[in-house]
Every structure is written in structure tokens, then in C-alpha cells.
Amino acid sequence: MKKVHIVPHMHWDREWYFSTEESRILLVNNMEEIMDKLENDPDYPYYVLDGQTSILEDYFAVKPENRERVRHLVQAGKLIIGPWYTQTDEMVVGGESIVRNLLYGHKDSQEFGAPMKIGYLPDSFGQSSQMPQIFNGFDIQYSIFWRGTSERHGTDKTEFYWESDDGSRVLVQLFPLGYAIGKYLPEDEEALTKRIDKYFSVLDRGATTDHIILPNGHDQMPIQKNIDVIINKLQDLYPDREFFLSRYENIFHELEKNEDLSVLSGEFLDGKYMRVHRSIFSTRMDIKAANTRIENKLTNVLEPLASIAHSLGFEYHHGFIELIWKEIMKNHAHDSIGCCCSDKVHREILNRFFIAEEKTDQLIEFYKRKITDSIKNESGDDLLTAFNLLPYEREEVVTTKVVSKLNAFTLEDMDGTAIPYEVVGKEILDPGLIDRQIVHYGNYDPFYEYSIQWKDTVPAMGYKAYRIKGTSHEAAEISLKETDTHEVETDIYRLRVQANGTLHIKDKRDGSEMDQVLLLENGGDDGDEYDYSPLEGEKLIYSDQTAANISLRQNRYGVDLEIDVELNVPKDLDSRKAGKLDSTVSVTWHVTIPQHQPVIQISATIENEAKDHRLRALIPTEIASSISWSDNQFGLIQRDVVDGAMSVWEKEDWDERPDSIYPMLSFVGLTDGDRGVSVLTNSTREYEIIGGSFDTMAVTLFRSVGVLGKEELVRRPGRPSGIKLPTPDSQMIGKLQLDFALVMHKGSLSQAKVGRMAKEYTTPIQTYNKIPFNAMKLNSSGIVTPTVYSLLEETSADVVLSTLKKAEEENRLLIRFYNPTEEEVEGSFRFHYQEGQIDEVKLNEEPIQPLESQNSEAAVTLKPNQVKAMLF
């Protein structure tokens, strides 16, 4: 007899086309009904609260008096909560964000009882290949999801094992028809039979045992109070089956008995049976870019800086940092970070990012100030401190601002060694902006804000302080000089800016060249917030015939370019179809190239006046390739430049055309084995490999659309996704700022350690300028900090630092790192402190084993795409 596990649940989108506050009102109503049912009906044993504890946070903000009721139901095993804080997206959300989501979801759950140990993501738009490893890091052995699989992954069954490259494995129960097939089950027997017959044919075909799941819930759905009546009717209608209320764990216990399950690996981004929205990665690029930027500030700057401060005796503000993480994780749910929402919701998402970034920036500034204020400085000179938040020494050209009343000054380290510097900009500042008390007492003399550059070596995971000393010398002139030509050279590149604003770049090390770099490609977008949809037969518009305005300056530290490109485009789809060019999109490229480094840093300021179009920057590499390489969470992934299903998707009736539009997190590149070209990003996370030889990386700058959901798209035929709601804000009218970089390198991405390059690009040297004036006063900390400091250093150069933070439950620090290469490597670090135990720990920070250490040095071996951590 087949067993049908009916699992009561609700899928809780905090926001979508409706706001968080609208859903909260429904939540309070639904929670009362759920708890009443669980408390008073002994035949109603379980209810799954959608796997995310943010639901409880929203509920307790209104009903704090019900915490004990919830605790009692969770501990009784009736109300099932966690393991997530919010149900995360897996494609454009970073690895640390996903780890913290589980970390805080577990922490919140444990206040009430045990979390559900299932990687429950029933609606995320695709599944990352690294999720089994992340789940195992939290002792999670099971996974439930819906979107992204098809037979070509290796099975037509809905139960299988899923492995990451490191060997981590979870048992998967797929929802082949989604999480809502059991919603609002009708009492009418004819209607009930019609629905259930259709479901059983699919569920039975995919099942590997006699047990199947019928999830009884839907988006924002209240509890189905008459489910007992429905079960009795089902039992009568299908006497060869047994129907009962259950929970997900019960079916996994049955699946584990099956020794013949297939083992699958890789990411799941197939839109055959369910839509995964492969081009959603560029919807509302302002929101996507804000997320990238803030994630990197949190993990690359704030947490390591707070760890350095903690090692010096200052408080590590876990409370502040958790608030920031939770603020951005509210935006990491699939609809929220996917940006397939109403305009009012997007405004709320942007506001959360604004709040999170402000908290992050201010806490970074606070820690830099506390450390610098505590440096012994008997001379009384102004100080400038440079912080290196990577685990190796860096000889860098540092560009920073110095505020002073001095008309001229020298820069020297604390041993008195002069540090040459150049002034690249100078502005006058009103003293009231520094400290209003200065003006209050009648001093109106201005301050100068200097932009300076200097080159020095900054210690590993530490800092170095410098003195700013007044001098009688004349003020230095601006060193960046306009060149007479549009050609420049650095130690590594010979570069020419062409009349249309594109770059011709020659790598002097091997003679390889690229032409027409940063060519703009513009095409119509007849899609919606879920998916890009091209106009059939359209001729794309390129910037190859534009006349750019070019400013090129250079000093001994590097090159500074500014290129203004204005592209004439149609103002909307009607104009595009009529062949009119009656609007514009302009891009100002600000390109900086350090004299001694291979990374070409690119900042784009975009001004858009048109609607319903897509803008991409093209990077022609001269490397013909059948695959691309990019990163995902803690790893490196290769993808075909043409999805093999493109030739069969219509014949096989796929829900979505499988264009090779893909996500990255911090880099993407092409290689022929001898050389490679990679794009590093701190903003956009979408790319496609195009061109006749598939040698061009197309980096999406933005998409412009005006509706949440649309029907009958070229790439997505049939019903609309979401609802047909106007979203004029998603037309992206106005300004947008994006930051990415370009690097030419020897060998493959793995051999060139592009993962480390991307980490370094997104972890710039931080500085703090201490002057006697500050509107926000602080008392002395009573701590004396050294003038030069290093907390730790790597002793092998093969892994990428993920983050350095204080442990959640112990007065120790945690360093997490990973191996985004194709070879097994060693992660080895020396810790600058008195000898103590060093432990290898899981992602949940629980110990695995003590590590042997000598001279405060410890090492672990990492397989390709493996993440590990040490507690010290």
C-alpha cells in the first residue's frame, strides 16, 4: 500500500507584490490559528513553519507574550522551525551570507528548541553545486527543493543523493510539482479526484519507494482546518493508499532504506519542468550591486577589522554585526534579491540595504578610529593608518584622503622614515563639516582635503601607522598629468583609448592583445522582472561608431582614464520597433591601472533615459572557448558556453529557453590553458559568453523593464510568472554606479589564482586619518596599540580567505578559507600570539579536531572547491 505523507505548512514570502507589513498582519492571524490547532487537536501532530525563523521575529514584534507558547510547541515537536533565518537565494548571494543565514537560523531556533535539520528551499530559483557542503557544515543531511533539475542530470527520479566536489552529500526529496499541490484541498469529491489523479501520476513516476509527499500549504495560506475531512475522503477515494498527517523527516527515514538511489552532482539550473529565470540575475541592478558591495564590506573589511581590534583588547560587537547580517538577509529571499517584486517592496529593499551599509561603514570607521586613537603618539602629529585585511603582506599603491589645515606636509612612518607621496587632488572644506565647535568659537579658516597616493608595504592582517608632519616647503602640485596622446604604458600593459571609447590592451609580458574592450551592446528587452526577452529579428546597437570624450592622466603610480560615451537608443519598445533613436544612455568609464599590477580597475557611472532595454559591456578576449569559468560559493565552476539543451528545448517543451546567461559572485573568465582573461566584480553578477568563436565575455550592466510578470515571452512561453503588475521603477531611469575589473593572466584561472585576485580587488587597503578635530568625541580607551601590527599571516599562498571573525560562542577567533582551484592545496597560517590550541571547526563553528601546531602555525589540506575553518 502506498503511503501519502500530508505535511501541513505555509510558504511565507515576507514580501513580493505585497509588502512585509501586509504579510505581517496575515502572519499574526495565521499564527494564532496554527497554535490553537496544534494545542487543541491531538490528531493534528505537526506544522512546518517554512524553514525560516524571520517569521517568528516578525510575529514576536507584535505578539511578544506568545514566546512561551511557541517554545512549548517547538519542544513538543509539533511546531517545526528553522534551519534558516530567511529562505535564501543560491545564485547571487555569497557563501558567507548563506552560512550566516543558517548560523542565525539555528541560533534563533535553539532559543525555542531544535531546528529542522533539512536544507529546505522549496522555491529558490536554481540550486548551487556547493549546497551539500554548506548543509553538511551544519550537520544537515537532507535537502528539499523544487526548481532546476531534469533527467539530463542523471535520473528521472525525485529522490537521489546530491554531492559537492569535496564529497559532501545530502539526500534530496524533490518537489516535482512544487510546494503547493496540496493547497486548499476541496471537499467536493469530483474536484478532489480531478486534482489528485493528476498529481499522483507524476509523484508515483518519480518516487523510489512507496512513500510520497503531499505538501498541504501555499503562499501565505492559513491552516486548512478541515484537513481531517479531506483525509477521510481521500481514504475512501483511494483505498489502495494510506493517507496521514506527517512531517518531512518521516519520509527521509524511509528513503534512507533505499540503497539504489542515484548520486548527482553539480548545479541545478534547468528550466525544463519549472522556471529558474536564468536572466533574473540582472533585474534591478542597483539592488544587486548594493548587495554585492555590502557583502564584501562585511566579510572582507568589517569582520577582519573587528577581529584585529578584538585581539588588541577592544570589544567585538557581535550585536551590531548580527543586526547588519539580518538586515541584508531579509533581502536574500528569492523574490527579494531576485527583484521580482512591486516597486514599493523594492523601495523597502533598497532602504534595508541603505541601513545595512550605513551601519557597516560606521562600524568600520569606529574600529579604525579606536585602534588609531590608541596608538602612542608623543609628537602630537596627525596620523594616517593603513589597514591590510588580507593574510599576507601587500606592497600597494594606496590612494586616500588627508584632511589638514597644513598647506604642505611630509609623510613618514613611526620610525621617521620618509614616505614619498603624490597629491592627485585638493579641495577646500568648511571647518563646520569637520567639527561644528570650531566655527562656534569663531574660527572660519578652511581645511584642505588632499587626495594622495603612496606606495609601501603593509603587514599581513594588520596595520601600519604614519605621521603627517607640517613643513615649510611649498605645497605639492597635482601629480596626475594629462597626456598628449591616448596611449599609455604601465609595467604590464600598453593601452590605447580609441575614438569610440573602447580600449586596445596589449599585455607586455606575452604579447597578447585585446581590442574593442568595453564596447557597449544595447538591445530591446520585452521581458519582465523575472526574465530578459529579446525582440525577435532586432538589430543590436553598439557603441563602435560613437565619438567619446577622453581624458587620460598618468603619474609614477599609475594611469587614470575618464571616458564619456553617449549611446543613442530608442526611448521605448515602440520606438525600437519603428527604428527610432530618440533617447540616450550614457556611460562614464573611470579606469585606473596601478603601474605595477595587472588588475585594470573599472568604475561605470551610467545615466539611463530609455525604457525596455538591456545594456552590456563586451570584453573580447581573443580566446575561443567551449566553457567559461566563474566562482560560486567557496568554489570554482565551469559551464558550457552553449547549453546543450538549446537545440531540443522547444521539442521537449521546456518551461524556459536555456540561454547560457549565468551568475558569478566575484569573477568569470576564459582560458585556453596558456593564457586567460578574467573579469572581477564588486557589483554586477551576470555574464554570458558570446561571439562567433565564443571568445567575448558580455557583462550585463543593467536591464530595464516595467512590469513584474508577463506572458508569452520569447525565452519563456506560456503563462506569466508572478502577476502582471506595472513596476515603473524597474525601468532604471536615472543613475547607476557599477565597479568591476579586468585582468590578463598566464595559464588557467586556477593556475593564475584568480580567486585570490578577486578577493584582493574587493578588499582594498583601508585608511584612517586622525586629526585633533572630530564632532563625535570619544574618551581614551586606556589601551595602547602598537604602531605596526600583524595578527596572523598565511604560510602557504594557495587558499582564499573567506572571512576572519570572532567565534559566536567562544572568546576565540575563527578564520575561514577555501580552495577555488582544480588541485588539492594546503591552507597554512601562523598566528601571532602565545601558544594555544588550534581547532579545525565546521561551518557551524563546532569542533572537528584539534590541529597539530608548531610555533603557532597550523595547516589543513583542502580538496578542490572545499571550505574549511580554524578556531584559534
Buried (B, 14 or more C-beta within 10 A) or exposed (E): EBBBBBBBBBBBBBBBBBBBEBBBEBBBEBBBEBBEBBBEEEEBBBBBBBBBBBBBBBBBEEBEEBBEBBBBBBEEEBBBBBBBBBBBBBBBBBBBBBBBBBBBBBBBBBEBBBBBBBBBBBBBBBBBBBBBBBBBBBEBBBBBBBBBBBEEBBBEBBBBBBBBBBEBBBBBBBBBBBBBBBBEBBEEEEEBBEBBEEBBEBBEEBBBBEBBBBBBBBBBBBBBEEBEEBBEBBBEBBEEBBBEBBBBBBBBEBBEEBEEBBEBBBBBBBBBBBBBBBBBBBBBBBBBBBBBBBBBBBBBBBBBBBBBBBBBEBEBBEEBBBBBBBBBBBBBBBBBBBBBBBBBBBEBBBEBBEBBBEBBBEBBBBBBBBBBBBBEBEEEBBBBBBBBBBBBBBEBBBBBEBBBBBEBBBBBBBEEEEBEBBBBBBEEBEBBBBBEBBBEEEEEEEBBBBBBBBBBEBBBBBBBBBBBBBEEEEEBEBBBEEBEEBEBBBEBBBBBBBEBBBBBBBBEBEEBEBBBBBBBBBBBBBBBBBBBBBBEEEEEBBBBEBEBEBBBBBBEBBBBBBBBBBBBBBBBBEBBBEEBBBBBBBBBBBBBBBBBBBBBBBBBBBBBBBBBBBBBBBBBBBBBBEBBBBBBBBBBBEBBBBBEBBEEBEEEEBBBBBBBBBBBBBBBBBBBEEBBBBBBBBBBBBBBBBBEEBBBBBBBBBBBBBBBBBEEBBBBBEEBBBBEBEBEBBBBEEEBBBBBBBBBBBBBBBBBBBBBBBBBBBBBBBBBBBBEEEEEEEEEBEEEBBBBBBBBBBBEEBBBBBBBBBBBEEEBBBBBBBBBBBEEBBBBBBBBEEEEEBBBBBBBBEEEEEBEBEEBBBBBEBBBBBBBBBBB
